Amino acid sequence: MPGKLYFTVGLPRSGKTTLANKWVEDGPKRLVFSGDTFRLAIHGLPYIKEAEGLVFSIMDVAARAMLLDGYDVLMDETASTEATILRYLNLDIDAQPMFVHTPASVCKERAVAGNRPYLVPVIDRIDKQLFQLLSRWDATFERLKDHVRGQVATNHRPTPHIIGPHQPKATWVEHRDENSIC
């Protein structure tokens, strides 16, 4: 039986990873996938904009494999955009959010105290994104689910595909094979 996908929604330094670590300890066959961990494993740095497509593609393929093997997976990310949530719903239409509400001021203090002051403008940007997203969460979440359901119904569901080392970004290719698990 396939596992279930969960994803965190919250600012950087808000406590998402702390929540994820507690969640993984509370049950069998639970895994946490952190973009930060994947980034360090792939290219050794906290962030390279041009590599994000590659990072997300690898995370998604690994998560899909673990879900099919019966593991519950928690994606430990900010999930501040519709595109990110759509990625998760393409992995599991029943994916569930886990919200971490920490004021931006606290997150910024933690970033500075943790010697990561470069996160302060990132926190400000994501705080604005999350405010907009959360103010219309229910409608947006259902609209994105309907979008994925429509893709499945028409067998027109996108699958991430890496286009080569010279362009380390993800693009979408269409699969029309009804035997595909994508």
Secondary structure, 3 states (H helix, E strand, C coil): CCCCEEEEECCCCCCHHHHHHHHHHCCCCEEEEEHHHHHHHHHCCCCCHHHHHHHHHHHHHHHHHHHHCCCEEEEECCCCCHHHHHHHHHHCCCCEEEECCCCHHHHHHHHHHCCCCCHHHHHHHHHHHHHHHHHCHHHHHHHHHHHHHHHHHCCCCEEEEECCCCCCCEEEEECCCCCCCC
